């Protein structure tokens, strides 16, 4: 099982880069750099490529609507080049609030766009002249649109690899099925090991049945919060630290009836709790929404507690099909995070 983590640069990026170099020495396999509506991930990944030599560097995630498919392919090839073949392209649709609210781009056809972007990226990496006539993207621009001077072009450079791994963030049945069909990796959010099979099993099986035999088995990610501690008060504090993010996603990432994360948590059996969190959050009562997040839910999707308990939960994630644990370490200082990840690497084996 690969061990990774999501980058935290709250204390400054140069300090975070120094920490990443130490984490690599501690045996961490992967660093994922989120983007959302913060700083772009690409500039940071390029910097980290120069500070590391072994670990995988992953975008976690680049949003479908924010770059053209060809630019996404060029960016991935460029990051794979500067990292000597260590880049993993994480992509996802995000949601209408971010795409339409921050980028001013229509949020439409996420399934179709995902498939077409993956097809175009792989064509670019094979250095084929890019010719794509899809429902969402047409390259070159057809006659009658634009100047009429566009012609098929191929990437000038020879990529380090013609098959850069593509990991897709997806949650809904249709998107998970498509991910299992076409992607190298799958990045769900709020992975609950004991509920994963009933939530996604059918979709994963349907996608696997259509999967190209040339693709390796799907790399399944989980991204739990991590805190290894024997102290009950420290564990309680860690559980409390996870709740604001859950409240934000369950309650605030979308409107009533249009929130993927709320649907997911409700499907886990927390339907009444999910509805209450959303009502409180959308009414502006955010602190109450955070308090309404059940401890049981946090424990199920996180790795919090004594080492023996965390080891048991790692086994539960493994038995549920997880092959990469990209954790969020709950530690305040760089030294504490390095110590935590070092111990976790040893625990996972």
C-alpha positions as CSV (number, residue, x, y, z in Angstrom):
1,X,0.0,0.0,0.0
2,X,1.3,3.4,-1.0
3,X,1.5,6.1,1.7
4,X,1.0,9.7,0.7
5,X,-0.3,13.0,2.1
6,X,-1.9,16.2,0.9
7,X,0.4,19.2,1.1
8,X,-0.1,21.6,3.9
9,X,1.7,25.0,3.4
10,X,0.0,27.1,6.1
11,X,3.4,28.0,7.5
12,X,4.8,29.1,4.1
13,X,5.7,27.3,1.0
14,X,9.5,27.1,1.3
15,X,9.0,25.6,4.7
16,X,6.5,23.1,3.3
17,X,9.0,22.2,0.5
18,X,11.7,21.6,3.1
19,X,9.3,19.3,4.9
20,X,8.4,17.4,1.8
21,X,12.1,16.7,1.2
22,X,12.3,15.2,4.7
23,X,9.1,13.3,4.2
24,X,10.6,11.7,1.1
25,X,13.5,10.5,3.2
26,X,11.1,9.2,5.8
27,X,9.5,6.9,3.1
28,X,6.4,8.8,2.1
29,X,5.6,7.7,-1.5
30,X,3.4,10.5,-2.7
31,X,2.6,14.2,-2.2
32,X,-0.7,15.5,-3.6
33,X,-1.1,19.3,-4.1
34,X,-4.7,20.5,-4.0
35,X,-6.0,23.5,-6.0
36,X,-9.7,24.2,-5.3
37,X,-9.8,28.0,-5.4
38,X,-6.5,28.7,-3.7
39,X,-3.1,29.0,-5.3
40,X,-2.6,26.9,-8.5
41,X,-1.1,23.5,-7.9
42,X,1.1,23.4,-11.0
43,X,3.7,26.0,-9.9
44,X,4.0,24.3,-6.5
45,X,4.4,20.9,-8.1
46,X,7.2,22.2,-10.3
47,X,9.0,23.6,-7.3
48,X,8.6,20.3,-5.4
49,X,10.0,18.4,-8.4
50,X,13.3,20.2,-7.9
51,X,13.3,19.4,-4.2
52,X,12.6,15.6,-4.4
53,X,14.0,12.7,-6.4
54,X,11.9,9.6,-5.6
55,X,8.3,10.4,-4.5
56,X,5.3,10.7,-6.8
57,X,4.0,14.2,-7.2
58,X,0.2,14.4,-7.9
59,X,-2.2,17.2,-8.7
60,X,-5.1,16.7,-6.2
61,X,-7.0,17.9,-8.3
62,X,-6.9,20.0,-11.5
63,X,-10.5,20.9,-12.3
64,X,-11.8,19.9,-15.7
65,X,-13.2,23.3,-16.6
66,X,-10.2,25.5,-15.8
67,X,-7.8,24.4,-18.6
68,X,-8.3,23.3,-22.1
69,X,-7.8,19.5,-22.6
70,X,-4.6,20.1,-24.6
71,X,-3.2,22.5,-21.9
72,X,-4.0,19.8,-19.3
73,X,-2.0,17.3,-21.3
74,X,0.9,19.8,-21.9
75,X,1.0,20.6,-18.2
76,X,1.1,16.9,-17.2
77,X,3.8,16.2,-19.7
78,X,5.8,19.2,-18.5
79,X,5.5,18.2,-14.8
80,X,6.4,14.6,-15.7
81,X,9.5,16.0,-17.5
82,X,10.7,18.2,-14.7
83,X,10.2,15.4,-12.2
84,X,11.9,12.7,-14.4
85,X,8.6,10.7,-14.8
86,X,7.2,11.1,-11.3
87,X,4.0,13.0,-12.0
88,X,0.5,11.7,-11.6
89,X,-2.4,13.7,-13.1
90,X,-5.3,14.0,-10.7
91,X,-8.4,15.6,-12.3
92,X,-12.0,16.1,-11.3
93,X,-15.1,18.0,-12.1
94,X,-15.3,19.9,-8.8
95,X,-18.8,21.5,-8.4
96,X,-20.9,24.3,-9.8
97,X,-20.2,26.7,-6.9
98,X,-16.5,26.7,-7.6
99,X,-16.6,26.4,-11.4
100,X,-19.4,28.9,-12.1
101,X,-18.9,31.1,-9.0
102,X,-15.1,31.4,-9.1
103,X,-14.2,30.7,-12.7
104,X,-17.3,31.9,-14.5
105,X,-17.5,28.8,-16.6
106,X,-20.6,26.8,-17.2
107,X,-20.7,23.5,-15.2
108,X,-22.0,21.0,-17.7
109,X,-21.5,17.5,-19.0
110,X,-18.9,16.4,-16.3
111,X,-19.0,12.8,-17.4
112,X,-18.6,13.5,-21.1
113,X,-15.9,16.1,-20.5
114,X,-13.9,13.7,-18.3
115,X,-13.9,11.0,-20.9
116,X,-12.9,13.3,-23.7
117,X,-10.1,15.0,-21.7
118,X,-8.6,11.7,-20.8
119,X,-8.7,10.6,-24.5
120,X,-7.1,13.9,-25.7
121,X,-4.4,13.8,-23.0
122,X,-3.4,10.3,-23.9
123,X,-3.3,11.2,-27.6
124,X,-1.1,14.2,-26.9
125,X,1.3,12.1,-24.8
126,X,1.6,9.6,-27.7
127,X,2.6,12.6,-29.9
128,X,-0.3,12.0,-32.3
129,X,-1.6,15.0,-34.3
130,X,-4.5,16.0,-32.1
131,X,-7.8,15.4,-33.9
132,X,-10.8,15.1,-31.7
133,X,-14.5,15.5,-32.7
134,X,-16.4,15.1,-29.5
135,X,-19.6,16.5,-28.1
136,X,-17.7,18.8,-25.8
137,X,-14.4,19.4,-27.5
138,X,-13.5,19.7,-31.2
139,X,-9.9,19.9,-32.1
140,X,-8.9,21.5,-34.5
141,X,-11.7,24.1,-34.4
142,X,-14.0,23.1,-37.3
143,X,-14.3,25.1,-40.6
144,X,-16.8,27.9,-40.1
145,X,-15.6,28.6,-36.6
146,X,-12.7,30.9,-35.9
147,X,-10.3,31.9,-38.7
148,X,-10.3,28.5,-40.5
149,X,-6.5,28.3,-40.1
150,X,-6.4,25.7,-37.5
151,X,-4.7,22.4,-38.4
152,X,-3.8,19.2,-36.5
153,X,-0.6,19.6,-34.4
154,X,1.3,17.2,-32.2
155,X,3.3,18.0,-29.1
156,X,6.8,19.3,-30.1
157,X,8.6,17.6,-27.2
158,X,8.9,13.8,-26.6
159,X,7.3,13.2,-23.3
160,X,9.1,11.2,-20.6
161,X,6.2,8.8,-20.7
162,X,3.4,8.3,-23.2
163,X,1.2,7.0,-20.5
164,X,1.1,9.3,-17.5
165,X,-1.1,7.9,-14.8
166,X,-4.5,9.6,-14.6
167,X,-6.4,9.6,-11.3
168,X,-10.0,10.8,-11.3
169,X,-11.9,12.2,-8.4
170,X,-15.4,10.9,-8.5
171,X,-18.3,10.1,-6.2
172,X,-21.6,9.4,-8.1
173,X,-22.4,5.9,-9.5
174,X,-22.0,6.9,-13.2
175,X,-18.8,8.9,-12.7
176,X,-17.3,6.1,-10.5
177,X,-18.2,3.5,-13.2
178,X,-16.5,5.6,-15.8
179,X,-13.5,6.0,-13.6
180,X,-13.2,2.3,-13.1
181,X,-13.4,1.9,-16.9
182,X,-10.8,4.5,-18.1
183,X,-8.6,5.8,-15.3
184,X,-5.4,4.6,-13.6
185,X,-6.6,5.7,-10.2
186,X,-9.8,6.6,-8.4
187,X,-9.9,9.4,-5.7
188,X,-13.2,9.4,-3.8
189,X,-13.8,11.7,-0.8
190,X,-14.8,10.6,2.7
191,X,-14.1,6.9,2.1
192,X,-15.9,4.7,4.6
193,X,-14.4,1.2,4.5
194,X,-17.5,-0.5,5.9
195,X,-19.8,1.2,3.5
196,X,-17.7,1.3,0.4
197,X,-18.9,-1.9,-1.2
198,X,-22.6,-1.0,-0.9
199,X,-22.0,2.5,-2.0
200,X,-19.7,2.0,-5.0
201,X,-19.3,-1.8,-5.5
202,X,-21.8,-2.1,-8.4
203,X,-20.4,0.9,-10.2
204,X,-16.8,-0.3,-9.8
205,X,-17.7,-3.7,-11.1
206,X,-19.6,-2.3,-14.1
207,X,-16.7,-0.1,-15.0
208,X,-14.1,-2.9,-14.5
209,X,-16.1,-5.1,-16.9
210,X,-15.4,-2.5,-19.7
211,X,-11.9,-1.7,-18.7
212,X,-9.1,-2.0,-21.3
213,X,-7.0,-5.1,-20.6
214,X,-3.9,-2.9,-21.2
215,X,-4.7,-0.9,-18.0
216,X,-3.3,-2.0,-14.7
217,X,-5.7,-2.7,-11.9
218,X,-7.4,0.5,-10.6
219,X,-5.4,2.3,-7.9
220,X,-8.0,3.1,-5.2
221,X,-7.2,6.1,-3.0
222,X,-8.5,7.1,0.4
223,X,-7.7,10.4,2.1
224,X,-8.4,10.1,5.8
225,X,-7.3,12.5,8.5
226,X,-4.4,10.9,10.6
227,X,-3.6,11.3,14.3
228,X,-1.8,8.5,16.2
229,X,-2.2,9.1,19.9
230,X,-2.8,7.2,23.2
231,X,-4.4,10.2,24.8
232,X,-8.1,10.4,24.8
233,X,-8.1,14.2,25.0
234,X,-5.8,14.4,21.9
235,X,-8.0,12.0,20.0
236,X,-11.1,14.0,20.9
237,X,-9.3,17.2,19.7
238,X,-8.4,15.5,16.4
239,X,-12.0,14.4,15.9
240,X,-13.1,18.0,16.5
241,X,-10.5,19.3,14.0
242,X,-12.0,17.1,11.2
243,X,-15.5,18.4,11.7
244,X,-15.3,21.8,10.1
245,X,-14.3,20.4,6.8
246,X,-17.1,17.8,6.9
247,X,-19.6,20.5,7.8
248,X,-18.4,22.6,4.9
249,X,-18.8,19.9,2.4
250,X,-21.9,18.2,3.7
251,X,-23.6,21.5,4.4
252,X,-22.2,24.2,2.1
253,X,-20.8,22.6,-1.1
254,X,-24.0,23.1,-3.1
255,X,-27.6,23.8,-2.6
256,X,-30.3,21.6,-1.2
257,X,-30.8,18.7,-3.6
258,X,-27.5,19.6,-5.4
259,X,-24.8,18.5,-3.0
260,X,-22.8,15.4,-3.9
261,X,-21.2,15.1,-0.5
262,X,-24.5,15.4,1.4
263,X,-25.9,12.6,-0.7
264,X,-22.8,10.5,0.0
265,X,-23.0,10.9,3.8
266,X,-26.7,10.3,3.8
267,X,-26.1,7.1,1.8
268,X,-23.7,6.0,4.6
269,X,-26.7,5.9,6.9
270,X,-26.4,9.4,8.3
271,X,-29.3,10.8,6.4
272,X,-31.0,12.7,9.2
273,X,-27.6,14.1,10.4
274,X,-26.7,15.1,6.8
275,X,-30.0,17.0,6.4
276,X,-29.5,18.8,9.7
277,X,-25.9,19.8,9.0
278,X,-27.0,21.2,5.6
279,X,-30.0,23.1,7.1
280,X,-27.8,24.7,9.8
281,X,-25.0,25.5,7.4
282,X,-27.2,27.1,4.8
283,X,-29.0,29.1,7.5
284,X,-25.7,30.6,8.4
285,X,-25.4,28.7,11.7
286,X,-22.0,27.2,10.8
287,X,-20.7,26.5,14.4
288,X,-23.9,24.5,15.1
289,X,-23.4,22.7,11.8
290,X,-19.9,21.7,12.9
291,X,-21.2,20.5,16.2
292,X,-23.8,18.4,14.5
293,X,-21.2,16.3,12.7
294,X,-21.3,12.9,14.4
295,X,-18.2,11.6,16.1
296,X,-19.1,8.1,14.7
297,X,-18.8,9.5,11.1
298,X,-15.4,11.1,11.8
299,X,-14.0,7.9,13.3
300,X,-15.3,5.8,10.4
301,X,-13.6,7.8,7.7
302,X,-10.4,8.8,9.7
303,X,-7.4,7.2,11.3
304,X,-7.5,8.6,14.8
305,X,-6.5,6.9,18.0
306,X,-3.7,4.6,19.4
307,X,-1.4,2.9,17.0
308,X,-3.1,-0.4,17.5
309,X,-6.5,1.1,16.5
310,X,-5.0,2.9,13.5
311,X,-3.4,-0.4,12.4
312,X,-6.8,-2.0,12.5
313,X,-8.4,0.8,10.5
314,X,-5.6,0.6,7.9
315,X,-6.5,-3.1,7.5
316,X,-10.1,-2.1,7.1
317,X,-9.2,0.3,4.3
318,X,-7.0,-2.3,2.7
319,X,-9.7,-5.0,2.9
320,X,-12.1,-2.4,1.2
321,X,-9.8,-2.2,-1.8
322,X,-7.7,0.8,-0.9
323,X,-4.2,0.8,-2.4
324,X,-3.1,4.3,-1.6
325,X,-3.6,6.1,1.7
326,X,-3.1,9.8,1.0
327,X,-3.7,11.2,4.5
328,X,-4.0,14.6,6.1
329,X,-1.8,14.5,9.1
330,X,-3.3,16.4,12.1
331,X,-0.1,17.9,13.5
332,X,0.7,21.5,14.2
333,X,4.4,21.7,13.4
334,X,6.6,20.3,10.7
335,X,8.6,18.2,13.1
336,X,5.4,16.7,14.5
337,X,4.1,15.9,10.9
338,X,7.4,14.3,10.0
339,X,7.3,12.2,13.1
340,X,3.7,11.3,12.6
341,X,4.2,10.3,8.9
342,X,7.4,8.3,9.8
343,X,5.5,6.3,12.4
344,X,2.6,5.8,10.0
345,X,4.9,4.6,7.2
346,X,6.3,2.0,9.6
347,X,2.8,1.0,10.7
348,X,1.5,0.5,7.2
349,X,4.5,-1.5,6.2
